[in-house]
Amino acid sequence: MTTGTQEKQEPGGADLTIGDLARRTGVTPAVLRTWETRHGFPVPQRRESGHRRYSESDVALIEQVLRRRDAGVRLEVAIAEAATSTRSPATPSVFAELRRRHPQLAPHRLRKATLLALSWAIEDECCARAERPVIIGSFQEEHYYLAAAPRWEELARVAHATLALADFGGPVTEQRPGPVRVHLDDRSPMRREWTVICDAGDLPAALTAFELPGQSGVADRDRVFESLWTLDPQAVRDAARVAARVAQEAGAAEAGPLLYELADDPPRTTTDMAAATQLFNRIVAYVDRFGR
């Protein structure tokens, strides 16, 4: 018969103490606590007493971080890679992920001319008002990006980070000033997608669309896309995460640190109606002027 209280073993095999984890990985308890404070990794299960408990999967993740660090990857990037690998995998498509995670967003069939007007409105409002945004676009093919390149080079001047995803004919080995160009191979669902994402605390906005099949004989401006757009900060953050993860898997070194920065959910704030109204007014004006 035992005396006193005895804590129950946590489900899922989380029965390693922080000392056990330190001995198994060679990372001291002090460093593990620092990682948890600064990076939210590793994530312990807490017993009723507040004591941390870890599982074998935590051992494997820390060993992964150490291998990546020893290979020359910055510690925060290695931790971000390990942390994102524990989450449920996102669909490699911005449109599909937003439909899955945010079913309240209503899709609309829009012509390319209308999408251009919506994109320009979001880009210009973001460039004019957003505070150091993350800006991401997908362009399908290189020549569509080249047509927009002067605009996106200007966007990159005011952005914290800018990615441009398209079929660039192969991996981009030399980056020029402006957006980081990311090649999408022929297996990527985003090769059929049109995306504009402005992830900023003061002006979040995202537009995403996929080209409907069977339009080989349709004039370029009349091509039809299944489209949706949103100002919801969480939906915008989800879109940015998917696009950054696709960029990382395509070999863009800049996407790893960006994924780390996008790991936290945005703060839940009341919609800035003045900012939303200004963006809506710009959209209406651009659609009326250019979307015909």
C-alpha positions as CSV (number, residue, x, y, z in Angstrom):
1,M,0.0,0.0,0.0
2,T,1.3,3.4,-1.0
3,T,1.0,6.5,1.1
4,G,0.5,10.1,0.0
5,T,-0.6,11.2,-3.4
6,Q,0.5,9.6,-6.6
7,E,0.2,11.3,-10.0
8,K,-1.3,9.4,-12.8
9,Q,0.8,8.5,-15.8
10,E,-0.1,10.8,-18.7
11,P,-1.7,9.2,-21.8
12,G,0.4,8.8,-24.9
13,G,3.6,7.7,-23.1
14,A,4.4,11.2,-21.7
15,D,6.3,9.9,-18.7
16,L,9.8,11.4,-19.2
17,T,10.8,14.1,-16.8
18,I,12.8,17.1,-18.0
19,G,15.9,15.5,-16.4
20,D,15.2,12.3,-18.4
21,L,14.8,14.3,-21.6
22,A,18.1,16.1,-20.9
23,R,20.0,12.8,-20.3
24,R,18.5,11.3,-23.5
25,T,19.3,14.3,-25.7
26,G,22.3,15.9,-24.1
27,V,20.5,19.2,-23.9
28,T,20.5,20.6,-20.3
29,P,17.2,21.3,-18.4
30,A,18.1,25.0,-18.4
31,V,18.4,25.1,-22.2
32,L,15.2,23.1,-22.6
33,R,13.3,25.6,-20.4
34,T,14.8,28.5,-22.4
35,W,13.7,26.9,-25.7
36,E,10.2,26.5,-24.3
37,T,10.1,30.1,-23.2
38,R,11.5,31.7,-26.3
39,H,10.3,29.3,-29.0
40,G,7.4,27.4,-27.5
41,F,9.3,24.1,-28.0
42,P,9.3,21.4,-26.9
43,V,5.7,21.4,-25.6
44,P,5.4,19.4,-22.4
45,Q,2.3,17.8,-20.9
46,R,1.7,19.2,-17.5
47,R,0.6,17.0,-14.5
48,E,-1.7,18.3,-11.8
49,S,1.3,19.3,-9.8
50,G,2.6,21.4,-12.7
51,H,5.6,19.1,-13.4
52,R,6.6,18.8,-17.1
53,R,6.4,15.4,-18.7
54,Y,7.7,14.5,-22.2
55,S,7.3,11.6,-24.6
56,E,9.6,9.6,-27.0
57,S,8.4,11.8,-29.8
58,D,9.9,14.9,-28.0
59,V,13.2,13.0,-27.8
60,A,13.1,12.5,-31.6
61,L,12.2,16.1,-32.3
62,I,15.0,17.5,-30.2
63,E,17.5,15.1,-31.9
64,Q,16.1,16.4,-35.2
65,V,16.8,20.0,-34.1
66,L,20.4,19.1,-33.0
67,R,21.1,17.4,-36.4
68,R,19.8,20.3,-38.3
69,R,21.8,22.8,-36.1
70,D,25.0,20.7,-36.6
71,A,24.4,20.8,-40.3
72,G,24.6,24.6,-40.2
73,V,20.9,25.5,-39.9
74,R,20.2,28.4,-37.5
75,L,18.8,27.1,-34.2
76,E,15.5,29.1,-34.5
77,V,14.9,27.7,-38.0
78,A,15.6,24.2,-36.9
79,I,13.2,24.6,-34.1
80,A,10.5,26.0,-36.4
81,E,10.9,23.1,-38.7
82,A,10.5,20.6,-35.9
83,A,7.6,22.5,-34.4
84,T,5.7,22.7,-37.7
85,S,6.2,19.0,-38.4
86,T,4.1,18.2,-35.3
87,R,1.1,20.0,-36.5
88,S,-1.5,18.3,-38.8
89,P,-0.2,18.7,-42.4
90,A,-1.8,21.5,-44.3
91,T,-3.1,21.0,-47.8
92,P,-0.4,22.2,-50.3
93,S,-3.1,24.6,-51.7
94,V,-4.1,27.9,-50.3
95,F,-7.6,27.7,-51.8
96,A,-8.2,24.2,-50.6
97,E,-6.9,24.9,-47.1
98,L,-9.1,28.0,-46.7
99,R,-12.1,26.1,-47.9
100,R,-11.3,23.3,-45.4
101,R,-10.5,25.5,-42.3
102,H,-12.9,28.3,-43.0
103,P,-16.1,26.9,-44.7
104,Q,-17.9,30.2,-44.0
105,L,-16.0,31.8,-46.8
106,A,-18.2,31.9,-49.8
107,P,-16.6,31.1,-53.2
108,H,-17.5,33.1,-56.3
109,R,-16.7,32.5,-60.0
110,L,-14.9,35.5,-61.3
111,R,-13.2,36.3,-64.6
112,K,-9.5,37.1,-64.6
113,A,-10.2,40.7,-65.3
114,T,-12.1,41.0,-62.1
115,L,-9.4,39.1,-60.2
116,L,-6.8,41.6,-61.5
117,A,-8.8,44.5,-60.1
118,L,-9.2,42.8,-56.7
119,S,-5.5,42.0,-56.6
120,W,-4.4,45.5,-57.5
121,A,-6.7,46.9,-54.9
122,I,-5.3,44.6,-52.1
123,E,-1.7,45.2,-53.3
124,D,-2.1,49.0,-53.4
125,E,-3.9,49.3,-50.1
126,C,-1.4,47.0,-48.5
127,C,1.5,49.1,-50.0
128,A,-0.1,52.3,-48.9
129,R,-1.2,51.5,-45.3
130,A,0.0,48.1,-43.9
131,E,2.8,48.1,-41.3
132,R,5.7,45.9,-42.5
133,P,3.4,43.1,-44.0
134,V,4.2,39.6,-45.2
135,I,3.2,39.6,-48.8
136,I,2.9,36.4,-50.8
137,G,1.6,35.9,-54.4
138,S,1.2,32.9,-56.7
139,F,1.2,33.6,-60.4
140,Q,0.8,30.2,-62.1
141,E,3.4,30.9,-64.8
142,E,6.6,33.0,-65.1
143,H,5.3,35.3,-67.8
144,Y,2.3,36.3,-65.5
145,Y,4.8,37.2,-62.8
146,L,7.0,39.2,-65.1
147,A,4.0,41.3,-66.1
148,A,3.4,42.1,-62.4
149,A,7.1,42.3,-61.4
150,P,7.4,46.1,-61.3
151,R,4.4,46.3,-58.9
152,W,5.8,43.4,-56.7
153,E,9.3,45.0,-56.6
154,E,7.7,48.1,-55.1
155,L,5.7,46.0,-52.7
156,A,8.9,44.3,-51.5
157,R,10.3,47.7,-50.6
158,V,7.7,48.2,-47.9
159,A,7.2,44.5,-46.8
160,H,8.9,42.5,-44.1
161,A,9.0,39.5,-46.4
162,T,7.8,38.9,-49.9
163,L,7.4,35.6,-51.8
164,A,6.4,35.1,-55.4
165,L,5.5,31.5,-56.4
166,A,5.1,30.3,-60.0
167,D,6.5,27.9,-62.6
168,F,9.8,29.6,-63.2
169,G,11.1,26.9,-65.5
170,G,13.2,25.3,-62.8
171,P,14.7,26.1,-59.3
172,V,15.7,29.8,-59.0
173,T,19.4,29.7,-58.3
174,E,20.0,33.5,-58.3
175,Q,17.7,35.9,-56.6
176,R,17.3,39.5,-57.7
177,P,16.3,42.4,-55.5
178,G,12.6,42.2,-54.8
179,P,10.4,39.2,-54.0
180,V,11.9,35.8,-53.3
181,R,11.0,33.8,-56.4
182,V,10.0,30.2,-55.7
183,H,9.6,27.6,-58.5
184,L,6.6,25.4,-58.3
185,D,7.0,22.0,-60.0
186,D,4.3,20.4,-62.2
187,R,3.0,18.4,-59.2
188,S,2.1,21.5,-57.2
189,P,-1.6,22.3,-56.9
190,M,-0.7,25.9,-56.6
191,R,0.4,25.9,-60.3
192,R,-3.4,26.3,-61.0
193,E,-3.9,29.0,-58.3
194,W,-4.0,32.7,-58.1
195,T,-3.1,34.1,-54.7
196,V,-2.5,37.5,-53.1
197,I,-1.8,37.5,-49.3
198,C,-1.1,40.5,-47.1
199,D,-0.5,39.3,-43.6
200,A,-0.3,42.4,-41.4
201,G,-1.7,43.2,-38.0
202,D,-3.3,46.4,-39.1
203,L,-4.5,45.3,-42.6
204,P,-4.9,41.5,-43.1
205,A,-6.3,40.5,-46.5
206,A,-6.1,37.5,-48.7
207,L,-7.5,36.6,-52.2
208,T,-7.2,33.1,-53.5
209,A,-8.6,31.3,-56.6
210,F,-8.1,28.3,-58.7
211,E,-8.6,28.2,-62.5
212,L,-11.5,26.0,-63.6
213,P,-10.5,23.3,-66.1
214,G,-11.5,23.2,-69.7
215,Q,-10.7,26.7,-70.7
216,S,-8.0,26.2,-73.3
217,G,-10.0,28.1,-75.9
218,V,-11.0,31.0,-73.7
219,A,-9.5,34.4,-74.1
220,D,-7.0,35.2,-71.3
221,R,-9.0,38.0,-69.6
222,D,-12.1,35.9,-69.7
223,R,-10.7,32.9,-68.0
224,V,-12.9,31.9,-65.0
225,F,-11.6,31.2,-61.5
226,E,-13.3,29.8,-58.4
227,S,-12.4,32.6,-55.9
228,L,-12.7,33.7,-52.4
229,W,-11.3,36.5,-50.3
230,T,-11.2,37.5,-46.7
231,L,-10.1,40.1,-44.1
232,D,-10.3,37.7,-41.2
233,P,-6.8,37.7,-39.5
234,Q,-6.9,34.0,-38.8
235,A,-7.8,33.0,-42.3
236,V,-5.1,35.3,-43.7
237,R,-2.5,33.8,-41.3
238,D,-3.6,30.2,-42.4
239,A,-3.2,31.2,-46.0
240,A,0.3,32.7,-45.4
241,R,1.4,29.5,-43.5
242,V,0.3,27.3,-46.4
243,A,2.1,29.4,-49.0
244,A,5.2,29.7,-46.9
245,R,5.2,25.9,-46.3
246,V,4.9,25.2,-50.0
247,A,7.8,27.6,-50.6
248,Q,9.9,25.8,-47.9
249,E,9.2,22.4,-49.5
250,A,10.2,23.9,-52.9
251,G,13.6,24.7,-51.4
252,A,13.3,28.4,-50.5
253,A,15.7,28.9,-47.6
254,E,13.9,32.2,-46.6
255,A,10.6,30.3,-46.0
256,G,11.9,28.5,-42.8
257,P,12.4,31.7,-40.7
258,L,9.1,33.0,-42.1
259,L,7.2,29.9,-41.0
260,Y,8.7,30.4,-37.5
261,E,7.4,34.0,-37.5
262,L,3.9,32.8,-38.7
263,A,3.7,30.0,-36.1
264,D,1.6,32.0,-33.6
265,D,-2.0,32.8,-34.3
266,P,-2.7,36.5,-34.9
267,P,-4.3,38.4,-32.0
268,R,-8.1,38.4,-32.0
269,T,-9.1,42.0,-32.6
270,T,-12.3,43.7,-33.6
271,T,-12.4,44.4,-37.4
272,D,-11.1,47.9,-38.2
273,M,-14.2,49.1,-40.0
274,A,-12.5,52.2,-41.4
275,A,-9.7,50.2,-42.9
276,A,-12.1,47.6,-44.3
277,T,-14.2,50.4,-45.8
278,Q,-11.2,52.0,-47.4
279,L,-10.2,48.7,-49.0
280,F,-13.7,48.0,-50.1
281,N,-13.9,51.4,-51.7
282,R,-10.7,50.8,-53.6
283,I,-11.9,47.4,-54.8
284,V,-15.1,48.9,-56.1
285,A,-13.2,51.7,-57.9
286,Y,-10.7,49.2,-59.5
287,V,-13.3,46.7,-60.5
288,D,-15.4,49.5,-62.1
289,R,-12.3,50.9,-63.9
290,F,-10.3,47.8,-64.9
291,G,-12.6,44.8,-64.5
292,R,-14.6,45.1,-67.6
